[in-house]
Amino acid sequence: MTGDEERDVERIQARAERADTNLFGRMAAIYAASRKQAQDLLQVGGGISIVEWRTIWDLHEVGPMTISDLALTQRTDHSQLSRALPQMRQKGLVSMRQAAQDGRQTIVTLTDKGRDAYHLAAPIMGRRRAVLADVFTAAEIAELVGYLDRFETFVRLPAEDILSKEKIE
C-alpha cells in the first residue's frame, strides 16, 4: 500500500476501469454530455434552452397540451415545466390559458414566435438525430431503448424494495 501522499497509477487505472461498468455513474455522465451537446447545438439554432426546445417541438408536433401532457411526453418533472413556461410566455414562445373543462389545468399553445423558434432549431436538432443514425442502426436504437426501459424501471424501485432484497452486512 502506498502512503496517503503518493498516487498509485495502477490502482487509479484499475478503479477507472471498474467505474466504466458503473451504470449509475455512466448514465449521469452520458446525460451531462448529451445536455451539453444539445445546449451547444441550440445556441446555433436560435439560442433557446433544452426545455424550450423540447416544449416547442412537442407543441409543434401535437398542438396545445397541458403542463401534465408535456411532463409525460418529455419524461420530466411537472414542476420543472411549471417554472420554465412563464419565462417562455414572457419570451413570446407560448401562450397559456386555463382549461375550460378543468380550471386546474393550464393549456399551453405554441405562438407564431414559438413556431419561428422551432423552424430555426429543428434542422439543427434533426441533424443531430441523423448523425446518431450514422452511429446506431434503428434496430440497435430499439435494443438500447429496451435496456433503458429496464434500467429506468429499476431506478424507480423504492429504496425499501432494494433494501428488502438482501440483508445488509
Backbone hydrogen bonds, N-H to C=O, Kabsch-Sander energy under -0.5 kcal/mol:
donor,donor_aa,acceptor,acceptor_aa,energy
6,E,3,G,-1.3
9,V,7,R,-0.7
12,I,8,D,-2.5
13,Q,9,V,-2.6
14,A,10,E,-2.4
15,R,11,R,-2.4
16,A,12,I,-2.5
17,E,13,Q,-2.2
18,R,14,A,-2.1
19,A,15,R,-2.5
20,D,16,A,-1.1
21,T,18,R,-1.4
22,N,19,A,-1.6
23,L,21,T,-1.2
26,R,22,N,-2.8
27,M,23,L,-2.8
28,A,24,F,-1.7
29,A,25,G,-2.3
30,I,26,R,-2.8
31,Y,27,M,-2.6
32,A,28,A,-2.2
33,A,29,A,-2.4
34,S,30,I,-2.7
35,R,31,Y,-2.5
36,K,32,A,-2.2
37,Q,33,A,-2.5
38,A,34,S,-2.6
39,Q,35,R,-2.9
40,D,36,K,-2.4
41,L,37,Q,-2.4
42,L,38,A,-2.9
43,Q,39,Q,-1.6
44,V,40,D,-1.1
45,G,41,L,-1.7
46,G,43,Q,-0.7
47,G,42,L,-2.4
48,I,42,L,-0.8
53,W,49,S,-2.6
54,R,50,I,-2.9
55,T,51,V,-2.1
56,I,52,E,-2.9
57,W,53,W,-2.7
58,D,54,R,-2.3
59,L,55,T,-2.7
60,H,56,I,-2.3
61,E,57,W,-2.3
62,V,58,D,-2.7
63,G,58,D,-0.5
63,G,59,L,-1.5
65,M,108,V,-2.0
67,I,106,T,-0.9
70,L,66,T,-2.3
71,A,67,I,-2.6
72,L,68,S,-2.4
73,T,69,D,-2.7
74,Q,70,L,-2.7
75,R,71,A,-0.9
75,R,72,L,-0.5
76,T,71,A,-2.1
80,Q,77,D,-0.7
81,L,77,D,-1.4
82,S,78,H,-2.3
83,R,79,S,-1.7
84,A,80,Q,-1.8
85,L,81,L,-3.0
87,Q,83,R,-0.5
88,M,84,A,-1.9
89,R,85,L,-2.6
90,Q,86,P,-2.2
91,K,87,Q,-2.0
92,G,89,R,-1.0
93,L,88,M,-2.5
94,V,88,M,-0.8
95,S,109,T,-2.8
97,R,107,I,-2.1
99,A,102,D,-0.5
99,A,105,Q,-2.8
105,Q,102,D,-2.4
107,I,97,R,-3.6
108,V,65,M,-3.7
108,V,106,T,-0.5
109,T,95,S,-2.6
111,T,93,L,-2.1
114,G,92,G,-0.5
115,R,111,T,-2.4
116,D,112,D,-2.3
117,A,113,K,-2.2
118,Y,114,G,-2.3
119,H,115,R,-2.5
120,L,116,D,-1.4
121,A,117,A,-2.2
122,A,118,Y,-3.3
125,M,121,A,-2.6
126,G,122,A,-2.6
127,R,123,P,-1.8
128,R,124,I,-1.6
129,R,125,M,-1.8
130,A,126,G,-2.3
131,V,127,R,-2.6
132,L,128,R,-2.1
133,A,129,R,-1.7
134,D,130,A,-0.7
134,D,131,V,-0.8
135,V,131,V,-0.7
135,V,132,L,-1.1
136,F,132,L,-2.5
141,I,137,T,-2.4
142,A,138,A,-2.4
143,E,139,A,-2.3
144,L,140,E,-2.8
145,V,141,I,-2.8
146,G,142,A,-1.8
147,Y,143,E,-1.9
148,L,144,L,-2.8
149,D,145,V,-2.7
150,R,146,G,-1.9
151,F,147,Y,-2.7
152,E,148,L,-3.1
153,T,149,D,-2.3
154,F,150,R,-2.1
155,V,151,F,-2.8
156,R,152,E,-1.2
157,L,154,F,-2.0
161,D,158,P,-0.8
162,I,158,P,-1.5
163,L,159,A,-2.8
164,S,160,E,-1.8
165,K,161,D,-0.6
165,K,162,I,-1.0
166,E,162,I,-0.5
166,E,163,L,-0.5
